[in-house]
């Protein structure tokens, strides 16, 4: 495969800024209970088989399903888009590192820049500085990291796709591979 040489006009027509979408689950208690119940469920199911008491595992399994639904309903999705032109570097200049951060080799203030970059890069939902301040004071470190990593990736870390799709993608995209006929179509199927 040879690389296609595009004209500037073709580049203009084809270009879209990089995007990245991440989800944060807001119902932390549901996630905790799911993890606990799923860990206990195999032992409870085994105990149900060994006793003459009422089975507890089916009720636990129904509770886990309810919790998965509750957790899914608490999902907040954020989409970030890379900033155009010099907007990212301008934003870095607006949030210079402290002296200690500069000595550590950082080019931005880690206490203020991530929030400003998230507010500037968020496209769905759009976020104000106040929105991000609220998120920063409310979300866990792990949840904030999901947002920051997605924002950083679209602005500094995305490249093109791999040279080829994975083997799994290629196999699935090519459709069914079985050469065995279904039983009703088989020449030796019983009538």
Secondary structure by P-SEA (a helix, b strand, c coil): cbbbbbcaaaaaaccccbbbbbbbbcaaaaaaaaaaaaaaaaaaaaaaaacccccaaaaaaaaaaaaaaaaaaabbbbbbbbbccaaaaaaaaaccccaaaaaaccccccccaaaaaaaaccccccccaaaaaaaaacccaaaaaaaaaaaaaaccccccccccccaaaaaaaaccccccccccccccccc
